[in-house]
Amino acid sequence: MSKSFSDNNFQYKTMTLTGQGQVSAVPNTVIIRLGVQTTGDNLVEIQSENAQKIQAIIQALQRMGITDVKTFQYSIDKIYDYENGRQVDRGYSVRDILEIKTNNINMAGNIIDTAVNMGANVVDLISFDVSNKDLYYKQALNFAVQNAIQKSKSISMNLGIKTNPIPVHITENSSLPIQPYQAFQREVAATPILPGNLQIEARVTVEFIY
């Protein structure tokens, strides 16, 4: 939409356009959330069983050189079922999820297989990321501005405007994505794990005068 824009003794028209930029990045970090879920009637026993399996997973990962491991979730839930309209006690469920992070993304499949061999029966998340994401986002942001400028030049040419529109106000419409790619899994994953490329996008709104 056009409108008048006054600057001292001059009066300009304006146009407002959007621009979009995209950068493809190769991930160099993988985050995996996996663990053990144990059910049973005796809470003390299943807690102990769960803890033994988690400790075995941690030790196996340490032998692989994976040291960035922390507890992401630990929960104890009472399990109930219903039969003929009556609530039936089915015992307890203990869930312990680890978050594993490494810059060696080629080890993702081995990490999962090793954890499964040690007793893991839950894989909640595989997330690929880049450590210098801000740099890629700034590149995408520049491309978004350039995209809006190219649009303004194309429009001015079609309108017969002799001078190129001048950008006077730029609004950033996007924010730096935290996790550009996530793969959620309900069951244990099998190797190989393929990260692919991450698409980092930026969008802007630019106001031009002409």
N, C-alpha and C positions, 0 to 999 in steps of 0.2 A: 504494500500500500504506500502511495506517495503522499508527502505532506511538505509544507514550506519550512525552511530552516533559515533563520536570519543570522547574519554575522556582520556587524557594523552596517555598512551601506549595501551589502550584497544579500541577495535572497536566493537560497538554493532549494532544490527539491531533494527528497530523500527516498531511498529504497532500503528495505530490511530483508536480508536473505540469511538462510542457514547454510552451514558448511559441515561436511563430515570428512574425517580422516581416519585411516586405518593402518596399523603397522603389524606385520607378522613377526613373532619372536619365537625362538627355539627355547623351550623350558630348560632350566638347569637345576631345578629343585623339585622334589617330590615329597608330599606329605601323605602318610598312610595311617588310617585309624583302624585298628583291629584289636581283637581280644578274645575273651572267653566268657561264655554264658553257661552257667551251671544251674540245674534245677534238682530239687529233692525235698524230702520231708524234714531232714535234720539240718538245720541252718548251720550249726557249727561244722558239720562234716563237709557240706558243700562249699562253705567259705574256705576251709582248709584245702579242699581239692582245687578250687578255683585259684587260690594263692600259689599253690605248687606249680600249676600250669603256667601262670603268668610269670613266675620267677624263672621257669625253664625257658620261656620265650625270651625274656630279657637277657639271660645269660647266653643263649644261642646268638642273639643279635650282637651282643658285645664281642663274641668270638669272630663275628663277621666284620668287626670294626665299626658297627653302628652304635654311636654313643648318645645321640640326641633322641632320647626316649623319655617320655613322661606320661603320667596317668592323665587321661582326658576325661574319663567318666568312671565312677564306681557307684553302683546302686544295688539295693536289696529290696525286692518286691515280694509281697504276699500274692500267691496265685489262687484264684478262686474260679470255680466253674459252676454251671447251673444244670441241675437235673430235675426234671419234673417241677420246675418252679422253685426249687430249693437250692440255696447256696452251698457248694461243696468245697471244702478246703483241699487244695492240691499241693500244698507245700510252699516252697520258696524258690525264688530265682535270684541268683547273684550274677551281676554283669560287671566286668572289669575291662575297660577299653583303654588301650595305649595309643598315644600319638607318636609316630616315628617320622623323623625328618632327616633327609640326606640330600647332598648335592650330587650324589652319584645315582642318577635316575635309571641307569642300566641295571641297578641292583633291585629295582622295585619288585620284579617277579620273584627273585630269590628270597627277598625279605618275606613276602607273603607265603611262599612255599615252606620256608624254614619255620615260620610261626605256626603254620598249619601242622607241620610234623611234630611240633612241640605241644599241640593241643588247642590252638586257636580255632574257633568255630564261627567267628563273626568278623566280617570285613565291612566296615561302615562307609569308608571314604577313601578314594584315591584322588589326590589333587595335585596338579602340576602347576608350577609357577616359575617366574623369572626373578632373580635377585635384584636386578637393576630396572625394575618395572617403571619407575618414575621417568627414566631416560626415554624409554620407548613411548610412554604416554605423551611426553613433551613433543616428540617427533610427530605423533598422530595429531596433536593439537595444532602444530604448524601446518600440517597437511589440510586440516579442517579449515583454517583461515584462508589458505591458498585456494581451496575449493570454492569458498564463498566469493573470493575476489574474481575467480574465473567466471563464476555465474554472473557477477555484476558486469563484467566486460562483455559477455555474450548478450546480456539484455540491453546494454547501452548501444551495442552495435546494431541490434535489431530495431531499436528506437531511433536510430540515426543521430545519436549523441556523439559529438566530435571528441570530447574529452572523457577519459576514464573516470568512473566514480571513485571517490576518495573515502576510505573507511574512517569513520569518526568515533565509533563505539563498538566494542566487541564484548559479548557476553559468553562466558563458558557455560555450556549446558550439561556437561558430563563431568563425572568425578573419576578419580583413579580407581579402577576395579581392584578389589581385594583378592578375589579368586576368579580369574578369567575362565578357568576350566575346572570342572569337577565331574568325577565319575562315581556315582553312588551305586553300591552293590548290596544285594540282599543275601547273597551266598558267597562262599569262598571263591576267590578268583583264581584262574589258572594263568600261568605264564604262556606267552610273553605279554608284557604290559607295554602298550604303544602310546606315548604321550602326544605325538603329532605336534602341530604348531599352535601357539596362542595368538588370537586376534585381539589386539588392544585398540579400542576405538575412542574417538573424541568428537564432540559436536559443539558447534558455536553458532551464535546469532550475531550477525554483523550489520550495523547501520551505515549506509553510504550516503554521501551527498554528491549531487551532480548538477 
